[in-house]
Amino acid sequence: MAKNANEALLHAAKIGCLRGVKTALKAGADIDYAQEGNELTGSRIVRTALFFASEAGHADVVRLLIRKGASLTKRSTDTSAPPLLIAASEGHTKVVDLLVHHGATLDTRDCFQRTPLMMACIFRRADTIRRLIELGARVDLTDANGLTAQGYCELNVVGFGCVPKELMELIQEALRTKLLKCCNPTCGKPGYRSTLKICGQCKLTRYCSRDCQRQHWLAGHKMCCGHDAYSEDMIRRDFRKFQMRKYCVL
């Protein structure tokens, strides 16, 4: 019975059926259940209901799942991407806002060390790029290949057009000013490294005051803090897993 409810939860989240999600949860579904097989390749890619809803842009479902306690840090097993990263890559700006305002780490990374901003740049998601920068996403970070958000904008990605000139200018302006922002999304006060305090636990968020850190913690970052840190060992492990899957599919 529980297994059926879990599978019903995943299906409802995928298609954006709010009523179906509520019914599955009422029937005892595990909100963080993540067991999804790929019949075509025989591989098993693990993703949660929140991941599926974020990928499809179902904001109402995302809001409900967050309210019911869904984890914002559960990653997919193909590229170790959390919900925020997939929402950014798909250009679902409203979902990005929801996740960040409920504590998701703005500069979280996947197994290639790509951030949500980098993914939005790869897929030319103009509105999402703009919003992530407004929220305080760092434009100076590099991925495993040494590429920055600007580097991804400059790449000639097959199937995607050029990034609008104004967005390149926005990224370049952020790089020039070297300003960071308070990671409390209700604040966003700009500042420099010397004036913004780094979170002592996760080392990934920064705040202009103790009050902002407390507000962000209570909004939901408490559940993400420390869980989004991605060590070198984890990067190597997940990259090897990705390579093995790719090899098996080929």
N, C-alpha and C positions, 0 to 999 in steps of 0.2 A: 504493500500500500504506500509506504513512504517513498519507495523507488519510483512508483508511478507519479506521485506528487512532485518529486524532484524533477522528473523528466517533463512534466506538465509546466513546471515553473520555467525551465529553460526555454521551452517552446513559446510560452506566452510572452516572455521577455524579448525573444527574437522578433516576434511579429508585432509587438507593441500593444498587446491585449491587457489592459490594466485590470479588467475584471478577472481574466484568467490568472494573472499573477496573485491577486487577492485570494482567489479560490484555492490555488495551490498552496499558498502560505497557511491558509486556514486549515487545509487538509494535513498539515504537518511537514511541508517541504522544508528542507534545509536551505536557508537563504543564500548560503555560500557554497551550495552543491556545485561541483564542477567536474562532470564526467561526460565528455562529448566525444564520440568516436567518429572517425572519418571513413566511411564505407568504401570510398573510391581508392584510397591509398593504403588502407589498413592501419594507418597511424592513429594515435590517440592524442588529440589536442584538447587540453583542459582549459575551459573557460567558464566563468560564472554567469549568472543571470545579469548581474550588473554590467559585466563586460559586454555581453550581447546587446543589452539595451543601449549602452553608451555607443557601441559601434553603429547601431542602426539609427541613433538620434532620437530615441523615444524618451523625451524629457520627463513626461508624466510618470513613466515606469521607473526611470532613474530616481526621481524624487521620492517615490514610494519606497523603493528598495533601500535608499539611504535612510529614510525615516524609520524603517523597520530594522536597521542595524547592519546592512550589507557592508562587507569589507571593501574599502577603497584601494587596498593594496594587493589584493589577490591578482596574480599575474597569469597571462596565458602561457602555455608551455612551449609554444613555437618560438616566439621572440622575447619572452619574458616581459611583455608589455602590460602595464596596469590600465585600468579603464580610462584614465585621463589621457594617456598617450594615444589610444585608439580613437577617442572622441576628437582629439585635435587633428589626427591624420585624416579623418573623414569630414572634417570641417563643421562639426556640430557645436557651434559656438555656445548655444544655450546650455548644452550638456556640460561643456567645459566650465562655464560659469558656475553651474550647480555643484560640480565636483570640487572646484577650488573653494567656493564659499562654504563647503562642508568639510574642509580640512585637507583635501588632497594636496600633496606636495607639488608645487608648480614646476619644478625642474627635475621631476622624477625621470628615470632613464630605463631603456630596455637593454638587452644583452649586447647591443652594438653601441651602447652609451649615447643613444639618441634621445633628445628631450622632446616634449610635446611641441615646442616651438620649431625645432628642426623638422619634425614630421609634417607640421602644417606648411612649412616652406617647401618640402619635397613635393607635396601634392597641391601646392599653389592655393591654399585655403586663405584667401585674402582677409576675410572678416575675422577668422580665427587668429591669424598672425597679429592683426591689429589689437585684438582683445588680449591676447597673451602678453604682448608688450605693455599694454595698459595695466595689466594685473601685476607686472613686475618680472616677467620671465627674463632670465639672463641671456643676453645675445652674444656674450663672449665665450661661452662654454664650447668645448670641442668634443667630438665623438671619438670612437675607437680609431677612426681613420684620419683624425686631425681636422675634420671639417666642422665649421661653425654654421650657425643659421644663415649667415650671409653667403657662406660657401655653397650651401644647398640651393640658395636662391639663384646663384650664378651658374649652377649646373644645368646643362641642356638635357633635362629628363625627358625621355621619349614618351609621347602621349600627353604632355602637359605644356601649356604655354608659358611665356615669360611672366615673372612676377611684376605687377604694376610698378612703375618707377617710384611712385609715392611710398610704397611699402619698403622698397630698398632704401629710400632716403630715411624712412623711419628707423630702420635697423641701424643704418650708418650714423644717424644722429644719436641714438642710444649708445653706440660704441664711442662716439666722440666725447660725449659728456661724461662717460664713465659713471653715470648715476645708477644706483640700484634703488629698489623700492622696498618698503615695509611689506612683508608677506601676509599681513593681515589684510584680506581683500576689502574690508570695509574702511581701511585707512589708505594704504598705498602711498604713504608719504615718501618722497624721494630723499635719498641721502647717499653718502659715500661709505666705503668700507669702514672708515674710521669712526663713523657716527652710528651706523646700524649694528646691532648686536646679533651675533650668530647664535642660534639655538644650541645649547650645550649638549643636547642629547642626539639629535639627528644630524646636526651640522649642515643642514640643507636649507633651512629657513632663516630669515633675518627680520629683526623688528626695530622700530624706532623707539619703543618704550616697553616697559614691563607690562603695562596694561594691554597693549596690543598683542603681546605674546599670550597673555592670559585669555583674551577674547578669542584668539585663533585656536587656542588649545580647547576651550569650551565648545567652539563651533564644530569641532570634529577632528582637529589635527592631533589630538591626544591619541586617536586610534591609528594614525599614520606615522607619528613621530617615532623614528628609530626603525620602522619597518620598510622605509623606502631607501635606506642606505644600501648602496650596491658595491660590495667589496671587489677587489681584483680577482679573488678566488671564485666569487659568484659569477663574474663576467666570463671568466675562462670556462667554468663549468657549463653555463647556459649556452655559450657560443658553440661548445663542442656538441651539446645536445642538438642545437639547430643544424649544425653541419651533418650530424649523423642522420637526422630526419630527411634532410635534403638529399643525401646520398641514397637513402633507402627508397625515396620516391622516384629518383632517377633510375 
